[in-house]
Amino acid sequence: MTTSPLRVLLRALCCLAGAVALPNTVRAQDPPPPVLDTVRARSAADTARGIVFDSLAAEPLAGALVVAMPSGATTVTDSTGSFELLSDTITTRITVYHEVLDRIGLGALVAERPDDRRRAVTISTPSLLTVWPQLCDSRRPLGGRSVIVTGTARAADGRTRVAGAKVIVQWPKPDYATGGPDLRSEETLTDSLGNFLICGVEEFVDISFLALSQEMQSGVVTVTSDIRPLRRIDLVLGAADERGAVRGLVRDNDGTPLSNVQLALEGVTDAQVTGTDGRFVFPDVPTGSRMLYVRAVGYQPVGQLVEVMAGENPPITIPFEKVVQIEGVTITERVNVTRERGEFELRKRTGMGRTLDSTTIMRAPNLRAAMQMTQGINVEQGRRGTSEFVIRGRRGCAAYVYLDGTLATIDDVNVIPPRNLAAIEFFASTALAPARYIPIGGNDCAVVLFWTKNGLRP
């Protein structure tokens, strides 16, 4: 049985993740504990300390599960990535698990314990500068705005890897000179084990995937933007005559089932609505990877990747994040604020869309005046004698308006005092907007995101 070059590289990369950190990431504690005699050291409990660091995101990896070997003792890293492992036997090896590691395809990180057990150990993911020459034949573009995408393609039976499948990766690159989308794409073929690898995708953008072979194909699925420049997506391909059933439950943060929630599944014409028990079912769905979109008034919209296998599929549970009303201003609950602020900062830093901050907004005589100079949209006065406004795209269509991440109307925005706004984001078309802010079945018009100071709290 032959082993694909990609699998060899990924195996080397996982080993490298634990290996590269050890030579230069152990540091002595001050002051060191006293040296124990041999007999006492053998009978004493062992303590291993260290930190887990995500080099790809340039930040500590909080909430990681850390396991001591061979004892199996466990702990979890704190907000600084630090950990302390107590075990009855001497720890010789440390293994780290985290959903981020699974998502980017690294799996677990493994590191040998230093011989000097008084020293702390730092276990880190390899940086992109380390990963790129291991996986990519080309030189990394200058400026570092590049992402590596890896993954696999398999059939809807859940077992068979699909070799020779074409994988198409597409992402938007904003073109503000014309106000329209500049779509970039790359294609590659899966190897004999169904693996694929693409280097050079744009950073900090939503990426769409499609996989197809002579007899099978997936749906078009989207992976949202991520600060980490290494991403993994596994795709399921289905035959034209294969069908599967997708069923599940929609609930709120407290676990309460939600009724009258609308769901749309890519590849299926008819939308579904949850019943009084919060459950839904799509009985006849083309197999393959597909996007499931969930929306309801008063809740954050959700776009979720669903792997539709042939026949019955395990039920899925979709947690829905509620939106609350405070003093006439719509804001998201605290659990959502950090994520919203983080995604906003990413878009601002990478030049995705155009942004007006609170300083610019307050400098103008009113909100309408502040927005009138923005390219790609037209701001028209509303009722005569007021400062209210209507926003239209280049084609004259009414722009889609979001308030603190939730689809709203211009009337919702008109009642908010400008001093309560933290920022406004403008996208000249839905093709340029983040995937979560593209209405289902909508047209290609402008998208405007209004953020209150509560909505963008750090």
N, C-alpha and C positions, 0 to 999 in steps of 0.2 A: 504493500500500500504506500503510495507516494504521499509526501507531506507538502502542502502548498507553501510557496515562499512567504505568503502573508501570515500563515499560521506560525511558521518558524520565527518570523519577525515579532509577532505578537507575544509568543512565548518568551523570546529574548527580552522584549519590552517589560513584561511582568516581572521577570527576574531582575532586570535593570532597575525597576522601580524601588525594590528593596535594597539593591546593591549600591546604587550611586549615592544613597544618602549617608551610608555608614562612615566612609573614610573621613568626611569633613563635617559631620553633623553631630558628633558626640562632644559634649563639653563637660568639664569637671564642675561639680558643685562646690560651693565655698561656704563654710569649711567642710572638708571630707570627714565622714564618720571614722571613729577609731577602728583600726585593723583588729579583727577577731582572730583568736587562735583557731587552728584547724578543726578541732573537735566541736567547738562551739559554733563555728560557721556551718558545719554540716547539719546541726540540729536546729538552727534558727530558721524562722520564716524568712522568705526572700522578698525584697521589695524592689520592683523595677519601675523607674520613672522615665518620662520622656515627653515628646510632643509629636503630633502628627500634623504635617504641613502639606497643603495643596499647592504645589509649584505652578500648576497650570492656571490657577486663579490668584496666585500670589497672596494667599491668606491661610490661616490655620484651618484645619478640618475639624469642626466641632461636631459632636454627636456621633463620632465613629466608635464602633465596637472594637475593643482591643482585647486580644486573647493571648494569655501566656502559655507557652508550651515547654514542657509536656504536661503541666498540671491542669491546664484547661481553665484556669482562673480568668475572669473577665472583668472589664470595667469600661466606662464610656468617657471619651474625651470631653472636657469642658469647653466653654466659649473661646478659650485661648488655644485649644487643641491639646492641652496638657492632660497627662494621665498618670496614675499611680496604681501599679499592679501588686497585690499582696498574694503570695502563694506559699504552700507548705513545702514545696520543692524548689530547687534552683531553676530559674527561668533561663532557658538557653536560646529561645526563639520567640519572636513576637509577630503576631498576625493581626492585620487591621482590615475591617470590613466597613463599607459605607455605600449607600445607594448611589452616590456620585461616582464611585469607582466602577460600579456595575454599569451606570449610564454611559460612561465614556469608554468602556470596554477594557479596563485594566484588571477588573476582578479584585482579588485581595492583594494587599501589600504585605510582603514577608521580609523580615530583617533578622539577622543573627544578633544576639546580645553580645556586647563587647566583653572581652575577657575581664576587664576591670569593671566589676558590677557596681562600683560606686559612681560610675559615670552615667549620666542621662543619655538617652538615645533619641535622635530625631529620625522619624520615618516619613519620607516624602514621596509624592508622585514625581516622576521625571518632568522637567520643564520641556516646553515645546522645542527649545534649541537642542535638547537631547533627543527628543522623539523624531523630529523631522528627518535628520540624516539616516535614522534607523528604518524609516518607512517610505520615504519619498526619494525618487531618483533626481528630481529637479532641485535647484537651489531655492531656498525660501525667499519669496519676494522681499525687497527692501521695505522697511516700514513695519513689517511684522503683521500686517492685516490679512492673515491667512489662517484657514482652519483645515484640519485633517478629518475626513469622514471615513469611517469604516463600518462594516456590517456584514450580514449574511442574507442570502435569499433561500427560502425553503418552500416546499409545496404545502398545500392546505391539509395534508395528512399529518403535519406537525413533525415529520421525521425526515423526509427526503430532501436533501440539499439540491438546489437547482444550479447546475453548472452551465456556463455560457449564456446566462441571462443578461440582458442589457439593463443597466441601472442608469437612469437619467436623474441628475441632480440640478435643480434650478433655484436661483435666488435673485432678489431684486437689488439692483444698484441704482439709487436715486439719481435722476438726471434733472436737476433743477433749472437748467437752461431752457428745456422744452416743457417742463411741468409734467412729463409723462414718465412711464417706467422704462428702465433700461435693464431688461432681464438677461442674466448671464446663465449659462448652463455648461455642464460637463457630462460626458458619458463614459462608461467603462463596462467591461464584461466581468462576470463572476468567474472565479477560477474553478478548478476541478472539485473543490470542496464547498462551492457556493459562496465564497468570501469575496468581498470587493473593497477597494481602497481608492479614494479620490483626495488629492492634495490641491490646495490653493483656493478653497471656497472662501468667500468674503466673511469677515468676522462680524459678530453682533447683528445678524439678520436672521429672519425666519427662512428655513430651507425646506424646499418641497422635493419629494422623492417619488419616482415611478419605476417599477421593475417589470420587465416583460420578456418572455421567451416566445418560441413559435406557438406553443399551445396554452400558455398561462400568462397572467399578468396580475399585478397588484392594483389597488386604487392609488390615487394621488394623496399622499400623506404629508403633513407638515410638522417639522420639529422647530419649536420656538427658539428664539435667540438665547444664547448662553454666554457667560463670560469666559468659559473654558474653550480653548481653541482645539480641542479634541472631542469628537462626537461619534456616537455609535447608534446605528439604526438597523434593526433586523426586520426584513420584509417578508411577508407571506404572499405567495403567488397562487392564484386559483384558476382552474379551468373554466371555460365559458359555461359549461353545463353543470358546474358544481354549485350547490347552495348550502347555506348554513342558517341557523336561527340564533339571533342575538337577543338576550333578555337580561334584565337587571333591575336595580333599585336606585332611585335618586333620593338622597336624604340631606338634611341640613347639618350644620356643625355639631348639633346636639344628638344626631342620630335619628331625628324625627323624619319619617317618610314624607315626601312632598308630592302633592297632587297637582294636576294641570300644568306640568312642566313639559315644554315642547322639545322634541328631539328630532334631529335630522341626521340621517346616515348617508354618507357618500355612496353613490351607486344604487340608492333606493329612491324611488320617486315620491312615495307617500311618507309624510312625517308622522310621528307618533306622539301621543300625550300620555303622561303617567296617570294611573288610576288613583283612587282614594288611598290605596296602600302604597303609593309611590312607585309601583312597578310598571315596567314597560316590556314590550316584546316586538322585535322585527322578525316575523316568521320566515321570510324568504329573501335572503341576502346573498348576493354574489360573494364567493369566498375571496379571501385576500386581505391584506392590510387596508383599513379604511378609517376615515375620520368621522367621529361621532360628535355632533355639535348640540349642546344643551343650553337652552335659554328660558328665562322666566322673568317676569317683572319683579323687581326688588332683589334680584340675585345676580352674582357675577356670572357672565357667560363662560362656558367651558368648552374647550375643544380637546377631545381625547382620542388617542390612537387605539383602535380596536383590531385585534387579529381574529378574523372570521375563518374558522376551520370548517371543514365539511361536516354536516350533521348538527347535532346539538353542541353548543358551546357553554362552558361554565358561566354562571351568572356573574355580572359585574356590578360593582357598587360605585356610584358616582357621588362624592361629597360636594354639596353645593354651598357656596359661601354667601351669606346673607348681606344685604345692604340695609342700613338703618337711616332714619331721619332724625336729625338733631337741629333744633332751632331753625327749621325751614331750609337747611342746607343738606344736600345728600352727600354722605361720606361713607366710605367702606369701614367695616369693623377693624379694630386694631390688628387682628390677625393678618389682614390683607395689606396694611399700610406699608410695611417693610418691603414686601415684594413690589408694590406699585412704585415706591420711591426708587428701588434698585433698577427696575426696568426703565423708568423715566431717565435716570442718570445715564444709563447705557446708551439710550437713543440720543440724548443730548451730546454725550461725549463723542459719539461716532458720526454726528451730523445727519442722523436719520430724521427727516422732516425739518420743519422750521419751528423755532420756539420763541415765545415771548415770556420773559420772566416778570415778576411782580414789580420790579423797578420800572421797566418799560411801560407796563400797564398803567401804573399810577402817574407816570409823567404825562400821559395823554389826558385831554379834557374828559373823555368818556371811553368806554370799552370799544364802542364801534370805531372811534377814531384810532385807537391803538391797533386795530386789526386791519385797517383799510390798506396799508402799504404792503401787506403780505402777498407774495406772488402765488399764483395758482388758484386763488379764490376771489370772489367778489362779495363785499359786505354792503348790503343795501339797507337803507333806513326803513324801519317798520312804520308804525302808526305815526302820522304827522304830529309834530310838536313834542315828540318824545325822543329819548336816546336809545330806544329799542332798535333791533337790527335783525336782518335775515342773511344767512350765509349761503352763497351759491358757488358751485364749481365752475370751471371754465366753460362747460357746455350748458350752463344755466340751470342745472339740476340742483335741488336743495341738498346741501352738504349733510352728511351723517354727523350727528353731534353726540358726544359722550361726556358725561359728567362724573368725575372720579371713577372712571372705568366702566360705567354703566350707560347703555344706550338711553338717550334722553331726547327732549325736544328743546327748541330754541327758547320756548317760554320758560323752561326750567332754568336756563342760564340767565335770561333777562332779569329775573328777580334777585339775582345774587349781586350784592355790592362789589364793585371792582376791588375794594380793599381786602375782600375775603378770598381773592384768587391768587394762587401761587404761581401758575404758569398756564400757557395755552400752547398746544402743539398742533401744527397744520401739516396735512398730507394732501397733495394735489389730486390724488386718485386713490381708490381702494387698493390698487396694485402696489402702491408705495407704503401703505399702512401696515402695521403689525397684524398678523393673522387674527388675533383675538378681537380686533376692532373692525372686522369686515363682516357686515350683516349677511345672514344667510339669504340667498336669492336676490341680493341687492344689485344695483347697477354700479357702473364705474364712475363714481362721483367723488368729490373731496371728502375728507374725514378730518374733523376737528375735535381735539380732546381738551376739555376744560378741567383743570385741577384746582380744587380749593386748598387752602393752607392745611386744613384737617386731612384732606386726602393724600397729601404728600409729606405728612409728618415722618421724620426719620424713625 
